[in-house]
Amino acid sequence: MSFFVRAAAVLRKDLLIEARNRQAMNSMVFFAGAVLLVLGIATGPEASAVRKAAPGLLWIALVFTAVLGLGRIFDSERENRGIEGLFLYPGDRRAVFVGKFLALALILFVAESVLFTLAAFLYNLNLWPVLPQVALVALLGTLGLAGIGTLYGALTLNLRAREVLLPLLVFPLVVPLVLASVACTRLLLEGDPFGELGGWIRLLGSFAIVFTVAPLLVFERVLAE
């Protein structure tokens, strides 16, 4: 079985499971909506203050929401040691990472699309003029989160306290990714008089590449351990 066929099979399996039960998507959207609402209320009634804080509030909600998705990406393989059966298929085991990574990235991106729409409504944000750029920022941030999340999801697969350890392992690594995403979103919404956006986009793209390629390179070794 070729690398890409195997990766596509894993991707299809995870998407079918999510399409049938929708547990991850429903819990992620509900949780993120609650976080956006609470943070918006905590910011205060002043509309200008809410719009100014909106990029940070949005990405805080997105990161906390992503952790729910990261914790569920290997749930189907935890039962009856299904991960061992998955690795019995011939071919490169890194194809499993690619399939899981793509499935998680798609789920996160769909959830983020809903959350951006909800944030635009709650915080009175006009996203239409900069929608393609905002979508690019969301995509790059999603790829970075999905890459590091898939790696640590596999690393903590058989740990009893994985629900506690997974956020503790992921949050420190994604801090630069989140900071770059917040900066890009802020500049898109508030304007970029000093031409900073290009540098932040390149930095965000670099983080996304590193957080995608590095986990792919070490995934098989992590599984061996």
VEXDOLUM-778306 format. One record per residue: residue number from 1; chain; x, y, z of N, C-alpha, C, CB in turn. Coordinates in Angstrom, 2 decimals. Glycine has a CB too. Layout:
<pts>
PT     k   c       nxx       nyy       nzz      caxx      cayy      cazz       cxx       cyy       czz      cbxx      cbyy      cbzz
PT   NUM   A         X         Y         Z         X         Y         Z         X         Y         Z         X         Y         Z
...
</pts>
This chain:
<pts>
PT     k   c       nxx       nyy       nzz      caxx      cayy      cazz       cxx       cyy       czz      cbxx      cbyy      cbzz
PT     1   A      0.85     -1.20      0.00      0.00      0.00      0.00      0.88      1.23      0.00     -0.96      0.01      1.22
PT     2   A      0.63      2.18     -0.92      1.48      3.35     -1.02      1.25      4.28      0.16      1.22      4.08     -2.32
PT     3   A      2.20      5.18      0.35      2.16      6.13      1.47      0.88      6.95      1.43      3.38      7.05      1.44
PT     4   A      0.57      7.52      0.29     -0.57      8.43      0.20     -1.91      7.69      0.27     -0.50      9.23     -1.09
PT     5   A     -1.96      6.47     -0.23     -3.19      5.68     -0.12     -3.46      5.34      1.34     -3.09      4.39     -0.97
PT     6   A     -2.41      4.99      2.06     -2.57      4.67      3.48     -3.00      5.90      4.27     -1.26      4.10      4.05
PT     7   A     -2.36      7.03      3.99     -2.74      8.27      4.67     -4.18      8.64      4.37     -1.80      9.42      4.25
PT     8   A     -4.60      8.47      3.10     -5.97      8.78      2.73     -6.96      7.86      3.43     -6.15      8.67      1.21
PT     9   A     -6.58      6.60      3.63     -7.46      5.66      4.33     -7.66      6.07      5.79     -6.88      4.23      4.26
PT    10   A     -6.59      6.50      6.45     -6.70      6.97      7.84     -7.54      8.23      7.90     -5.30      7.23      8.44
PT    11   A     -7.31      9.15      6.96     -8.09     10.39      6.90     -9.58     10.08      6.71     -7.58     11.29      5.75
PT    12   A     -9.89      9.20      5.79    -11.29      8.86      5.51    -11.94      8.23      6.74    -11.40      7.89      4.31
PT    13   A    -11.23      7.34      7.42    -11.77      6.68      8.61    -12.11      7.70      9.69    -10.77      5.66      9.16
PT    14   A    -11.20      8.62      9.97    -11.45      9.61     11.03    -12.58     10.56     10.67    -10.18     10.41     11.30
PT    15   A    -12.65     10.97      9.41    -13.73     11.87      9.00    -15.09     11.18      9.03    -13.46     12.42      7.60
PT    16   A    -15.13      9.89      8.67    -16.38      9.15      8.75    -16.85      9.01     10.19    -16.22      7.78      8.11
PT    17   A    -15.91      8.73     11.10    -16.26      8.61     12.52    -16.81      9.94     13.03    -15.04      8.18     13.35
PT    18   A    -16.16     11.04     12.67    -16.62     12.35     13.13    -17.95     12.72     12.49    -15.58     13.42     12.82
PT    19   A    -18.15     12.37     11.23    -19.41     12.69     10.56    -20.58     11.92     11.17    -19.31     12.39      9.07
PT    20   A    -20.31     10.71     11.69    -21.38      9.90     12.24    -21.79     10.33     13.64    -20.97      8.46     12.26
PT    21   A    -20.79     10.66     14.49    -21.17     11.00     15.87    -21.08     12.49     16.19    -20.31     10.25     16.83
PT    22   A    -20.18     13.21     15.49    -20.03     14.66     15.64    -19.76     15.09     17.09    -21.27     15.37     15.13
PT    23   A    -19.17     14.21     17.87    -18.91     14.55     19.27    -17.86     15.65     19.39    -18.45     13.31     20.03
PT    24   A    -16.77     15.51     18.64    -15.70     16.50     18.73    -16.18     17.86     18.25    -14.48     16.05     17.92
PT    25   A    -16.85     17.91     17.11    -17.27     19.19     16.54    -18.29     19.89     17.43    -17.86     18.97     15.14
PT    26   A    -19.27     19.14     17.91    -20.30     19.75     18.74    -19.73     20.29     20.05    -21.39     18.74     19.04
PT    27   A    -18.87     19.51     20.69    -18.29     19.95     21.96    -17.36     21.14     21.76    -17.54     18.80     22.63
PT    28   A    -16.59     21.14     20.66    -15.67     22.23     20.39    -16.41     23.54     20.13    -14.78     21.88     19.20
PT    29   A    -17.44     23.49     19.29    -18.17     24.71     18.95    -18.92     25.24     20.17    -19.15     24.45     17.80
PT    30   A    -19.55     24.36     20.94    -20.28     24.80     22.13    -19.33     25.41     23.15    -21.04     23.62     22.76
PT    31   A    -18.20     24.76     23.39    -17.24     25.28     24.36    -16.67     26.62     23.92    -16.10     24.27     24.58
PT    32   A    -16.27     26.72     22.66    -15.69     27.96     22.17    -16.70     29.09     22.18    -15.16     27.78     20.76
PT    33   A    -17.95     28.80     21.84    -18.98     29.83     21.91    -19.16     30.35     23.33    -20.29     29.30     21.39
PT    34   A    -19.13     29.44     24.30    -19.25     29.86     25.70    -18.06     30.72     26.12    -19.38     28.63     26.62
PT    35   A    -16.85     30.32     25.69    -15.66     31.09     26.04    -15.71     32.49     25.42    -14.38     30.36     25.58
PT    36   A    -16.11     32.58     24.14    -16.21     33.88     23.48    -17.23     34.77     24.19    -16.61     33.70     22.01
PT    37   A    -18.33     34.20     24.59    -19.37     34.98     25.25    -18.90     35.47     26.61    -20.64     34.14     25.41
PT    38   A    -18.27     34.59     27.39    -17.80     34.98     28.73    -16.70     36.02     28.64    -17.29     33.75     29.50
PT    39   A    -15.75     35.83     27.71    -14.67     36.80     27.57    -15.19     38.15     27.08    -13.61     36.27     26.61
PT    40   A    -16.18     38.11     26.20    -16.77     39.36     25.72    -17.46     40.12     26.84    -17.75     39.08     24.60
PT    41   A    -18.18     39.40     27.70    -18.83     40.05     28.84    -17.80     40.60     29.81    -19.77     39.06     29.57
PT    42   A    -16.70     39.84     30.03    -15.67     40.29     30.96    -14.95     41.53     30.46    -14.66     39.17     31.20
PT    43   A    -14.88     41.72     29.14    -14.20     42.89     28.59    -14.95     44.18     28.88    -14.03     42.74     27.09
PT    44   A    -16.27     44.08     29.00    -17.05     45.27     29.32    -17.97     45.67     28.18    -16.15     46.42     29.66
PT    45   A    -18.86     46.62     28.44    -19.87     47.00     27.44    -19.35     47.94     26.36    -21.02     47.64     28.12
PT    46   A    -18.17     48.51     26.53    -17.68     49.49     25.56    -17.29     48.79     24.27    -16.47     50.27     26.13
PT    47   A    -17.92     49.17     23.17    -17.73     48.48     21.89    -16.30     48.59     21.38    -18.68     49.03     20.85
PT    48   A    -15.67     49.74     21.53    -14.29     49.92     21.03    -13.32     49.02     21.78    -13.86     51.38     21.16
PT    49   A    -13.51     48.86     23.09    -12.63     48.00     23.88    -12.79     46.54     23.48    -12.91     48.16     25.38
PT    50   A    -14.03     46.13     23.20    -14.28     44.75     22.80    -13.64     44.47     21.45    -15.79     44.47     22.74
PT    51   A    -13.79     45.39     20.48    -13.20     45.17     19.15    -11.68     45.16     19.22    -13.66     46.27     18.17
PT    52   A    -11.11     45.97     20.10     -9.65     45.99     20.22     -9.12     44.70     20.81     -9.21     47.17     21.08
PT    53   A     -9.87     44.13     21.75     -9.43     42.89     22.39     -9.86     41.64     21.62     -9.98     42.81     23.80
PT    54   A    -10.68     41.81     20.59    -11.28     40.68     19.88    -10.25     39.68     19.33    -12.12     41.18     18.75
PT    55   A     -9.14     40.11     18.68     -8.19     39.11     18.17     -7.63     38.21     19.25     -7.05     39.79     17.46
PT    56   A     -7.25     38.79     20.39     -6.73     37.98     21.49     -7.79     37.06     22.06     -6.18     38.86     22.58
PT    57   A     -9.01     37.58     22.26    -10.09     36.77     22.80    -10.42     35.61     21.86    -11.34     37.63     23.05
PT    58   A    -10.42     35.90     20.56    -10.76     34.88     19.58     -9.75     33.74     19.59    -10.84     35.48     18.19
PT    59   A     -8.47     34.06     19.59     -7.46     33.01     19.53     -7.30     32.28     20.86     -6.13     33.59     19.12
PT    60   A     -7.60     32.93     21.97     -7.64     32.21     23.25     -8.73     31.14     23.19     -7.90     33.19     24.43
PT    61   A     -9.91     31.54     22.70    -11.00     30.57     22.58    -10.64     29.45     21.61    -12.28     31.28     22.10
PT    62   A     -9.97     29.79     20.51     -9.60     28.78     19.52     -8.60     27.77     20.07     -9.03     29.44     18.29
PT    63   A     -7.62     28.25     20.84     -6.61     27.33     21.38     -7.23     26.39     22.41     -5.45     28.12     22.02
PT    64   A     -8.04     26.93     23.31     -8.69     26.07     24.29     -9.62     25.07     23.61     -9.47     26.91     25.31
PT    65   A    -10.27     25.52     22.55    -11.16     24.62     21.80    -10.36     23.54     21.09    -11.99     25.41     20.79
PT    66   A     -9.20     23.91     20.54     -8.37     22.94     19.83     -7.93     21.80     20.74     -7.15     23.62     19.23
PT    67   A     -7.70     22.10     22.03     -7.27     21.07     22.95     -8.33     19.96     23.05     -7.00     21.67     24.34
PT    68   A     -9.61     20.32     22.96    -10.65     19.30     22.97    -10.51     18.37     21.76    -12.03     19.95     22.99
PT    69   A    -10.22     18.97     20.60    -10.04     18.16     19.40     -8.79     17.30     19.46     -9.99     19.04     18.20
PT    70   A     -7.70     17.85     20.04     -6.46     17.09     20.14     -6.64     15.85     21.01     -5.35     17.96     20.71
PT    71   A     -7.42     16.01     22.08     -7.63     14.89     22.99     -8.46     13.77     22.39     -8.28     15.37     24.24
PT    72   A     -9.23     14.06     21.34    -10.13     13.06     20.76     -9.59     12.41     19.50    -11.45     13.69     20.45
PT    73   A     -8.46     12.91     18.96     -8.02     12.45     17.66     -7.60     10.98     17.68     -6.86     13.30     17.18
PT    74   A     -7.15     10.47     18.83     -6.76      9.06     18.93     -7.73      8.25     19.78     -5.37      8.95     19.51
PT    75   A     -8.91      8.80     20.05     -9.87      8.08     20.90    -10.29      6.74     20.30    -11.10      8.94     21.13
PT    76   A    -10.48      6.71     18.99    -10.93      5.46     18.37     -9.87      4.38     18.43    -11.33      5.71     16.92
PT    77   A     -8.59      4.78     18.56     -7.51      3.80     18.63     -7.19      3.36     20.06     -6.26      4.37     18.00
PT    78   A     -7.75      4.04     21.05     -7.49      3.67     22.44     -8.24      2.41     22.84     -7.86      4.81     23.38
PT    79   A     -9.40      2.19     22.26    -10.22      1.04     22.63     -9.65     -0.25     22.03    -11.67      1.24     22.17
PT    80   A     -9.49     -1.25     22.88     -9.02     -2.58     22.47     -7.68     -2.52     21.73    -10.05     -3.25     21.59
PT    81   A     -6.84     -1.51     22.11     -5.50     -1.38     21.53     -5.57     -1.32     20.00     -4.61     -2.56     21.97
PT    82   A     -6.50     -0.52     19.50     -6.69     -0.40     18.07     -5.49      0.19     17.34     -7.89      0.42     17.79
PT    83   A     -4.64      0.96     18.05     -3.48      1.57     17.41     -2.52      0.51     16.89     -2.75      2.50     18.40
PT    84   A     -2.44     -0.64     17.60     -1.56     -1.71     17.15     -2.07     -2.32     15.85     -1.43     -2.80     18.24
PT    85   A     -3.39     -2.47     15.76     -3.96     -2.98     14.52     -3.75     -2.03     13.36     -5.43     -3.24     14.69
PT    86   A     -3.78     -0.73     13.65     -3.57      0.27     12.61     -2.15      0.18     12.05     -3.83      1.67     13.15
PT    87   A     -1.19     -0.11     12.93      0.20     -0.17     12.49      0.57     -1.50     11.82      1.11      0.07     13.66
PT    88   A     -0.35     -2.46     11.83     -0.07     -3.73     11.16     -0.18     -3.61      9.65     -1.00     -4.80     11.67
PT    89   A     -0.83     -2.56      9.17     -0.92     -2.37      7.73      0.47     -2.09      7.17     -1.89     -1.22      7.39
PT    90   A      0.77     -2.63      6.00      2.11     -2.43      5.43      2.34     -0.98      5.02      2.32     -3.35      4.24
PT    91   A      3.60     -0.59      5.04      3.96      0.75      4.59      4.56      1.60      5.69      2.76      1.44      4.03
PT    92   A      4.86      2.82      5.34      5.49      3.77      6.25      4.48      4.20      7.33      6.02      5.00      5.48
PT    93   A      4.89      4.08      8.59      3.99      4.46      9.68      3.72      5.96      9.72      4.58      4.02     11.00
PT    94   A      4.58      6.75      9.10      4.34      8.19      9.09      3.08      8.55      8.30      5.54      8.91      8.51
PT    95   A      2.63      7.62      7.46      1.37      7.86      6.76      0.21      7.97      7.75      1.10      6.73      5.76
PT    96   A      0.32      7.27      8.89     -0.71      7.39      9.93     -0.72      8.81     10.48     -0.45      6.37     11.08
PT    97   A      0.46      9.38     10.68      0.54     10.77     11.15     -0.10     11.71     10.15      2.00     11.17     11.39
PT    98   A      0.20     11.53      8.86     -0.34     12.43      7.83     -1.86     12.35      7.81      0.24     12.07      6.44
PT    99   A     -2.41     11.13      7.87     -3.86     10.98      7.87     -4.51     11.60      9.09     -4.22      9.53      7.79
PT   100   A     -3.94     11.35     10.27     -4.47     11.93     11.50     -4.33     13.45     11.49     -3.74     11.34     12.72
PT   101   A     -3.19     13.93     11.03     -2.94     15.37     10.96     -3.95     16.07     10.05     -1.51     15.63     10.45
PT   102   A     -4.19     15.52      8.88     -5.14     16.13      7.95     -6.56     16.10      8.50     -5.08     15.42      6.60
PT   103   A     -6.93     14.99      9.14     -8.27     14.89      9.72     -8.46     15.93     10.81     -8.52     13.49     10.28
PT   104   A     -7.47     16.06     11.70     -7.57     17.04     12.78     -7.58     18.46     12.22     -6.41     16.87     13.76
PT   105   A     -6.74     18.73     11.22     -6.69     20.08     10.63     -8.03     20.45     10.00     -5.57     20.16      9.58
PT   106   A     -8.66     19.51      9.31     -9.96     19.79      8.69    -11.03     20.05      9.74    -10.38     18.63      7.79
PT   107   A    -11.05     19.23     10.80    -12.04     19.42     11.86    -11.84     20.77     12.54    -11.95     18.29     12.90
PT   108   A    -10.57     21.11     12.84    -10.29     22.39     13.49    -10.65     23.56     12.59     -8.81     22.47     13.87
PT   109   A    -10.37     23.44     11.30    -10.64     24.56     10.39    -12.14     24.80     10.25    -10.02     24.30      9.02
PT   110   A    -12.92     23.72     10.19    -14.38     23.88     10.13    -14.89     24.52     11.41    -15.07     22.51      9.90
PT   111   A    -14.37     24.06     12.57    -14.79     24.66     13.83    -14.40     26.14     13.89    -14.17     23.90     15.02
PT   112   A    -13.21     26.47     13.40    -12.76     27.86     13.41    -13.62     28.73     12.50    -11.31     27.95     12.98
PT   113   A    -14.07     28.18     11.39    -14.95     28.95     10.50    -16.23     29.35     11.23    -15.29     28.14      9.24
PT   114   A    -16.78     28.43     12.01    -17.98     28.73     12.79    -17.66     29.78     13.86    -18.54     27.46     13.45
PT   115   A    -16.49     29.64     14.49    -16.13     30.55     15.58    -15.83     31.96     15.07    -14.92     30.01     16.33
PT   116   A    -15.21     32.08     13.92    -14.98     33.40     13.35    -16.31     34.09     13.03    -14.12     33.31     12.08
PT   117   A    -17.25     33.33     12.52    -18.58     33.89     12.25    -19.26     34.33     13.53    -19.45     32.87     11.52
PT   118   A    -19.15     33.49     14.57    -19.75     33.83     15.86    -19.08     35.04     16.49    -19.67     32.64     16.81
PT   119   A    -17.75     35.12     16.38    -17.02     36.27     16.93    -17.38     37.56     16.19    -15.50     36.03     16.85
PT   120   A    -17.56     37.47     14.87    -17.96     38.66     14.11    -19.31     39.17     14.58    -18.01     38.34     12.60
PT   121   A    -20.20     38.25     14.94    -21.53     38.64     15.42    -21.46     39.20     16.84    -22.49     37.43     15.37
PT   122   A    -20.74     38.52     17.74    -20.69     38.94     19.14    -19.90     40.23     19.34    -20.09     37.85     19.99
PT   123   A    -18.80     40.39     18.59    -17.90     41.52     18.79    -18.07     42.61     17.74    -16.48     41.04     18.79
PT   124   A    -19.06     42.44     16.86    -19.34     43.44     15.83    -18.11     43.70     14.95    -19.81     44.75     16.47
PT   125   A    -17.55     42.63     14.41    -16.36     42.72     13.57    -16.76     42.63     12.10    -15.34     41.61     13.94
PT   126   A    -16.15     43.46     11.28    -16.40     43.43      9.84    -15.27     42.64      9.17    -16.49     44.89      9.25
PT   127   A    -15.52     41.35      8.96    -14.50     40.46      8.41    -14.52     40.37      6.89    -14.67     39.09      8.99
PT   128   A    -15.61     40.81      6.25    -15.74     40.62      4.81    -14.60     41.26      4.01    -17.05     41.17      4.34
PT   129   A    -14.17     42.48      4.29    -13.11     43.07      3.47    -11.78     42.33      3.54    -12.89     44.49      3.88
PT   130   A    -11.53     41.64      4.65    -10.24     40.96      4.83    -10.44     39.45      4.99     -9.49     41.53      6.06
PT   131   A    -11.54     38.92      4.49    -11.85     37.51      4.69    -10.79     36.56      4.13    -13.19     37.19      4.06
PT   132   A    -10.25     36.76      2.90     -9.21     35.85      2.41     -7.96     35.86      3.28     -8.83     36.22      0.99
PT   133   A     -7.55     37.05      3.74     -6.36     37.13      4.60     -6.60     36.48      5.95     -5.94     38.57      4.79
PT   134   A     -7.79     36.69      6.51     -8.13     36.06      7.79     -8.17     34.54      7.64     -9.50     36.57      8.32
PT   135   A     -8.70     34.06      6.50     -8.74     32.62      6.25     -7.32     32.04      6.14     -9.52     32.32      4.96
PT   136   A     -6.39     32.80      5.54     -5.00     32.34      5.44     -4.37     32.24      6.82     -4.18     33.29      4.55
PT   137   A     -4.59     33.25      7.66     -4.05     33.23      9.03     -4.62     32.04      9.80     -4.37     34.55      9.76
PT   138   A     -5.94     31.82      9.67     -6.57     30.70     10.36     -6.02     29.37      9.87     -8.09     30.74     10.17
PT   139   A     -5.77     29.26      8.57     -5.24     28.02      8.00     -3.83     27.74      8.52     -5.23     28.09      6.47
PT   140   A     -2.97     28.75      8.51     -1.60     28.55      9.01     -1.60     28.20     10.50     -0.76     29.82      8.76
PT   141   A     -2.42     28.91     11.27     -2.51     28.59     12.69     -3.04     27.19     12.93     -3.39     29.59     13.40
PT   142   A     -4.00     26.77     12.11     -4.58     25.44     12.25     -3.56     24.36     11.94     -5.78     25.29     11.34
PT   143   A     -2.76     24.56     10.90     -1.75     23.56     10.54     -0.74     23.37     11.66     -1.03     23.96      9.25
PT   144   A     -0.30     24.48     12.26      0.64     24.37     13.37      0.04     23.65     14.56      1.11     25.73     13.79
PT   145   A     -1.19     24.01     14.94     -1.86     23.36     16.06     -2.09     21.88     15.79     -3.20     24.05     16.35
PT   146   A     -2.50     21.55     14.56     -2.78     20.16     14.23     -1.50     19.32     14.23     -3.47     20.08     12.86
PT   147   A     -0.40     19.88     13.74      0.85     19.13     13.70      1.35     18.77     15.08      1.90     19.92     12.98
PT   148   A      1.44     19.77     15.95      1.96     19.51     17.29      0.95     18.72     18.12      2.30     20.84     18.01
PT   149   A     -0.34     18.95     17.87     -1.36     18.22     18.61     -1.40     16.75     18.25     -2.70     18.84     18.37
PT   150   A     -1.22     16.42     16.97     -1.22     15.02     16.55     -0.04     14.28     17.16     -1.18     14.91     15.02
PT   151   A      1.12     14.92     17.20      2.30     14.29     17.78      2.09     13.99     19.26      3.53     15.19     17.60
PT   152   A      1.64     14.98     20.01      1.49     14.78     21.46      0.25     13.95     21.78      1.41     16.11     22.17
PT   153   A     -0.73     13.93     20.88     -1.84     13.01     21.06     -1.37     11.57     21.01     -2.90     13.25     20.01
PT   154   A     -0.44     11.26     20.09      0.13      9.92     20.02      1.05      9.64     21.20      0.89      9.73     18.71
PT   155   A      1.81     10.66     21.62      2.76     10.48     22.72      2.05     10.16     24.03      3.60     11.74     22.88
PT   156   A      0.88     10.75     24.26      0.15     10.54     25.52     -0.98      9.53     25.37     -0.42     11.86     26.01
PT   157   A     -0.95      8.74     24.31     -2.07      7.86     23.98     -2.41      6.91     25.12     -1.76      7.07     22.74
PT   158   A     -1.40      6.30     25.73     -1.64      5.27     26.73     -1.41      5.75     28.16     -0.75      4.09     26.46
PT   159   A     -1.34      7.04     28.35     -1.14      7.57     29.70     -2.49      7.76     30.39     -0.37      8.91     29.66
PT   160   A     -2.52      7.48     31.67     -3.77      7.60     32.42     -4.20      9.06     32.58     -3.63      6.95     33.79
PT   161   A     -3.24      9.94     32.77     -3.53     11.35     33.00     -3.37     12.17     31.72     -2.63     11.91     34.09
PT   162   A     -3.69     11.58     30.58     -3.45     12.27     29.31     -4.28     13.55     29.18     -3.76     11.33     28.14
PT   163   A     -5.48     13.58     29.78     -6.31     14.79     29.69     -5.67     15.97     30.38     -7.67     14.53     30.29
PT   164   A     -4.84     15.69     31.40     -4.13     16.75     32.11     -2.81     17.06     31.44     -3.91     16.36     33.58
PT   165   A     -2.08     16.03     31.02     -0.75     16.21     30.46     -0.77     16.85     29.07     -0.04     14.89     30.39
PT   166   A     -1.77     16.51     28.26     -1.79     17.00     26.89     -1.80     18.53     26.81     -3.00     16.46     26.17
PT   167   A     -2.67     19.24     27.54     -2.60     20.71     27.50     -1.27     21.25     28.03     -3.74     21.31     28.31
PT   168   A     -0.73     20.62     29.07      0.53     21.09     29.64      1.69     20.96     28.66      0.85     20.33     30.91
PT   169   A      1.63     19.95     27.80      2.68     19.75     26.80      2.49     20.65     25.58      2.72     18.30     26.37
PT   170   A      1.25     20.86     25.20      0.96     21.58     23.95      1.06     23.09     24.13     -0.43     21.21     23.45
PT   171   A      0.50     23.64     25.23      0.41     25.09     25.38      1.75     25.81     25.27     -0.22     25.40     26.71
PT   172   A      2.83     25.34     25.96      4.10     26.09     25.83      4.64     26.12     24.40      5.15     25.48     26.73
PT   173   A      4.41     25.06     23.64      4.95     25.01     22.28      4.19     25.90     21.31      4.92     23.59     21.77
PT   174   A      2.90     26.07     21.53      2.09     26.84     20.57      1.99     28.32     20.93      0.70     26.26     20.49
PT   175   A      2.65     28.75     22.00      2.60     30.17     22.38      3.08     31.08     21.25      3.45     30.41     23.62
PT   176   A      4.26     30.81     20.62      4.68     31.70     19.51      3.71     31.67     18.34      6.08     31.31     19.03
PT   177   A      3.13     30.52     18.07      2.16     30.41     16.98      0.93     31.27     17.28      1.74     28.95     16.77
PT   178   A      0.46     31.23     18.51     -0.72     31.99     18.90     -0.42     33.49     18.88     -1.21     31.57     20.31
PT   179   A      0.76     33.89     19.37      1.12     35.31     19.36      1.17     35.85     17.93      2.48     35.51     20.04
PT   180   A      1.75     35.08     17.02      1.81     35.52     15.62      0.41     35.59     15.02      2.69     34.57     14.79
PT   181   A     -0.45     34.63     15.35     -1.82     34.63     14.83     -2.61     35.83     15.34     -2.53     33.34     15.21
PT   182   A     -2.44     36.14     16.63     -3.13     37.30     17.21     -2.65     38.59     16.54     -2.89     37.37     18.73
PT   183   A     -1.34     38.70     16.35     -0.79     39.91     15.72     -1.32     40.07     14.29      0.75     39.86     15.72
PT   184   A     -1.35     38.99     13.52     -1.85     39.06     12.15     -3.33     39.45     12.12     -1.65     37.72     11.44
PT   185   A     -4.12     38.84     13.00     -5.55     39.14     13.04     -5.79     40.59     13.44     -6.27     38.20     14.00
PT   186   A     -5.03     41.07     14.41     -5.18     42.47     14.86     -4.86     43.45     13.73     -4.27     42.75     16.07
PT   187   A     -3.78     43.20     13.02     -3.39     44.10     11.93     -4.41     44.08     10.79     -2.01     43.73     11.40
PT   188   A     -4.99     42.92     10.54     -6.01     42.82      9.48     -7.28     43.58      9.85     -6.34     41.36      9.21
PT   189   A     -7.65     43.54     11.13     -8.89     44.18     11.55     -8.72     45.67     11.82     -9.41     43.50     12.79
PT   190   A     -7.55     46.08     12.31     -7.34     47.47     12.70     -6.58     48.28     11.66     -6.60     47.52     14.00
PT   191   A     -6.00     47.62     10.67     -5.19     48.33      9.69     -3.71     48.12      9.94     -5.51     49.82      9.71
PT   192   A     -2.92     48.35      8.91     -1.47     48.10      8.98     -0.71     49.29      8.41     -1.10     46.80      8.21
PT   193   A     -0.68     50.43      9.15     -0.05     51.64      8.61      1.47     51.52      8.46     -0.36     52.81      9.49
PT   194   A      2.11     50.64      9.23      3.57     50.53      9.19      4.07     49.30      8.42      4.11     50.48     10.60
PT   195   A      3.17     48.59      7.76      3.58     47.45      6.93      4.14     46.28      7.70      4.57     47.89      5.94
PT   196   A      3.58     46.00      8.87      4.07     44.91      9.70      3.50     43.56      9.31      3.77     45.18     11.14
PT   197   A      2.39     43.55      8.62      1.65     42.30      8.40      2.47     41.25      7.66      0.39     42.59      7.62
PT   198   A      3.23     41.68      6.65      4.01     40.72      5.87      5.00     39.95      6.72      4.74     41.43      4.77
PT   199   A      5.67     40.63      7.64      6.63     39.97      8.52      5.95     38.97      9.44      7.38     40.99      9.35
PT   200   A      4.79     39.35      9.99      4.06     38.44     10.87      3.53     37.23     10.12      2.91     39.17     11.55
PT   201   A      3.08     37.43      8.87      2.60     36.30      8.08      3.73     35.32      7.80      1.98     36.79      6.76
PT   202   A      4.91     35.85      7.46      6.07     34.97      7.20      6.46     34.22      8.47      7.27     35.79      6.68
PT   203   A      6.42     34.91      9.61      6.75     34.25     10.88      5.73     33.15     11.18      6.79     35.27     12.03
PT   204   A      4.45     33.46     10.98      3.41     32.46     11.22      3.57     31.28     10.28      2.02     33.09     11.05
PT   205   A      3.88     31.55      9.01      4.10     30.47      8.06      5.29     29.60      8.45      4.31     31.03      6.68
PT   206   A      6.35     30.23      8.97      7.53     29.47      9.41      7.18     28.55     10.57      8.67     30.43      9.82
PT   207   A      6.43     29.08     11.54      5.99     28.25     12.66      5.13     27.09     12.18      5.22     29.09     13.68
PT   208   A      4.22     27.36     11.24      3.35     26.31     10.73      4.15     25.21     10.05      2.33     26.90      9.75
PT   209   A      5.17     25.58      9.28      6.02     24.59      8.61      6.80     23.76      9.62      6.98     25.28      7.63
PT   210   A      7.41     24.44     10.60      8.20     23.73     11.61      7.33     22.78     12.42      8.90     24.74     12.54
PT   211   A      6.16     23.26     12.85      5.29     22.44     13.68      4.60     21.33     12.90      4.26     23.31     14.34
PT   212   A      4.70     21.38     11.57      4.16     20.31     10.75      5.23     19.30     10.36      3.51     20.88      9.50
PT   213   A      6.40     19.79      9.95      7.46     18.91      9.47      8.17     18.19     10.61      8.48     19.70      8.65
PT   214   A      8.49     18.91     11.68      9.22     18.30     12.80      8.46     17.13     13.42      9.50     19.36     13.87
PT   215   A      7.15     17.25     13.72      6.44     16.07     14.24      6.42     14.90     13.26      5.02     16.45     14.58
PT   216   A      6.35     15.18     11.96      6.37     14.11     10.97      7.68     13.34     11.02      6.15     14.68      9.56
PT   217   A      8.79     14.05     11.23     10.10     13.41     11.24     10.33     12.53     12.47     11.18     14.47     11.17
PT   218   A      9.72     12.90     13.59      9.97     12.16     14.84      8.81     11.25     15.22     10.25     13.13     15.98
PT   219   A      7.76     11.20     14.42      6.55     10.46     14.80      6.83      8.98     14.99      5.47     10.64     13.74
PT   220   A      7.57      8.37     14.07      7.83      6.93     14.16      8.68      6.58     15.39      8.52      6.45     12.89
PT   221   A      9.63      7.46     15.72     10.45      7.23     16.90      9.62      7.35     18.17     11.62      8.22     16.92
PT   222   A      8.72      8.32     18.18      7.83      8.49     19.34      6.99      7.22     19.55      6.90      9.73     19.14
PT   223   A      6.49      6.64     18.47      5.69      5.43     18.59      6.52      4.25     19.06      5.04      5.09     17.25
PT   224   A      7.77      4.20     18.61      8.65      3.12     19.04      8.92      3.18     20.53      9.95      3.16     18.28
PT   225   A      8.99      4.39     21.07      9.22      4.53     22.51      7.99      4.16     23.30      9.64      5.95     22.84
</pts>
